[in-house]
Amino acid sequence: MKIHPTLPARPAILLALCLVLPTVGLQAQETNTVAKANRSSTAQAEVSWLSGGIGDEALQEMRQVAAAYNVHVLFSDRQGAYLASIPFRVATRDGRQIFAGTSEGPLLYLKLAPGVYQVSAEIDGKWQNRQIKAGAAKSSVKLSFVGREG
């Protein structure tokens, strides 16, 4: 009986596929988990918001809906590295706090009624404050909070 020269390689290829294919599913599952890292407000919330942007897919998801929000916040360090888990507050001009939370990622989008607000974020143990004038969603306010070196 004559053995074909490629026959011994087939079991090796099958073994390699058996080892690699299960990890393809894990990679896809990890990607889906990253996209779900973006968190948003409930429909009943007084302030609509979306935070996240960790990973390419989550960042793309945030950018696709950015126009629906009139305040766009970015958290980073001085080198431009993104920051996550940043506590923040939103208050009216007279200091009444209307919303507080922790941003899941470097991007935080807010949908605020037109008016003047103070947006604050705690980075490196210190609160930074920015006064903004929110308008219509099509004219979004962009602001950033920058921490010390990473």
C-alpha positions in Angstrom: 0.0 0.0 0.0 1.3 3.4 -1.0 1.0 6.3 1.5 0.3 9.7 0.1 3.1 12.2 1.1 0.7 14.8 2.5 -1.3 12.4 4.6 0.9 12.7 7.7 0.5 16.5 7.6 -3.4 16.3 7.7 -3.5 15.2 11.4 -1.2 18.1 12.3 -3.4 20.6 10.5 -6.5 19.1 12.2 -4.8 19.4 15.5 -3.8 23.0 14.8 -7.4 23.9 13.8 -8.7 22.2 17.0 -6.4 24.3 19.1 -7.0 27.6 17.2 -10.8 27.6 16.4 -12.0 27.7 20.0 -10.0 31.0 20.5 -11.7 32.6 17.6 -15.0 32.4 19.5 -13.3 33.9 22.6 -11.9 36.8 20.6 -15.4 37.5 19.2 -16.9 37.3 22.6 -14.3 39.7 24.0 -15.1 42.2 21.2 -18.8 42.0 22.1 -18.0 42.6 25.7 -16.0 45.7 24.8 -18.9 47.1 22.8 -21.2 46.5 25.8 -18.7 48.5 28.0 -20.5 51.7 26.8 -23.2 52.5 29.4 -26.2 54.8 28.8 -29.0 56.3 30.9 -32.3 54.8 31.2 -35.3 56.2 29.3 -36.7 57.7 32.6 -33.5 59.5 33.5 -33.6 63.3 33.9 -30.3 63.7 32.0 -29.7 61.4 29.0 -26.1 60.3 28.9 -23.7 57.8 27.3 -20.2 56.9 28.5 -17.5 54.6 27.4 -15.3 54.4 24.3 -12.9 51.8 25.5 -11.7 49.8 22.5 -12.2 50.4 18.8 -15.7 49.0 18.5 -17.0 50.9 21.6 -15.4 54.1 20.4 -17.0 53.7 16.9 -20.4 53.1 18.5 -20.1 56.3 20.5 -19.0 58.3 17.5 -22.0 57.1 15.6 -24.5 58.5 18.1 -22.5 61.6 19.1 -24.8 64.0 17.2 -27.7 63.1 19.5 -25.9 64.7 22.5 -25.1 68.4 23.0 -22.2 68.0 25.4 -19.1 65.9 24.6 -16.5 65.4 27.3 -13.1 63.7 26.9 -11.0 62.6 29.9 -7.2 62.2 29.3 -3.8 62.7 30.8 -1.3 65.3 29.5 0.3 62.8 27.1 -3.1 62.2 25.5 -3.7 58.8 27.1 -7.4 58.2 27.7 -8.7 57.9 31.3 -11.6 55.9 32.6 -13.6 55.5 35.8 -13.7 59.3 36.3 -16.3 60.7 38.8 -18.2 63.7 37.4 -21.0 66.1 38.3 -23.3 68.4 36.4 -24.9 71.4 38.2 -27.1 74.3 37.1 -25.8 77.8 37.1 -27.0 78.3 40.7 -25.1 75.2 41.9 -28.0 72.7 42.1 -26.6 69.3 41.2 -28.7 67.6 38.5 -26.6 64.6 37.7 -23.5 62.8 39.1 -21.9 59.6 38.1 -18.7 57.9 37.0 -17.7 57.8 33.3 -17.0 54.2 32.2 -14.4 55.4 29.6 -12.7 58.4 28.2 -15.9 59.7 26.5 -19.0 61.1 28.1 -21.9 62.4 26.1 -24.7 64.4 27.8 -28.0 65.6 26.5 -28.8 68.7 28.6 -31.6 71.2 28.2 -30.3 74.5 26.8 -28.8 76.6 29.5 -25.7 77.3 31.5 -24.1 74.5 33.6 -21.1 73.6 35.6 -19.5 70.3 34.7 -17.0 68.9 37.2 -14.7 65.9 37.1 -12.4 64.4 39.7 -9.0 63.5 38.3 -5.9 62.8 40.4 -7.9 63.5 43.5 -8.8 67.0 42.6 -12.0 68.4 41.2 -11.8 70.4 38.0 -14.7 72.6 37.0 -15.9 74.0 33.6 -18.8 76.3 33.0 -20.6 75.6 29.7 -23.5 76.9 27.8 -25.5 74.0 26.3 -27.6 74.5 23.3 -29.2 72.4 20.6 -27.7 69.0 19.8 -26.4 70.2 16.4 -24.2 72.7 18.2 -22.5 70.5 20.7 -20.1 71.8 23.4 -16.8 70.0 23.5 -14.7 70.0 26.7 -11.9 68.0 28.1 -10.6 67.3 31.5 -6.8 66.6 31.6 -5.0 64.9 34.5 -1.3 64.8 35.3 1.1 62.4 33.6 0.0 58.8 33.4 
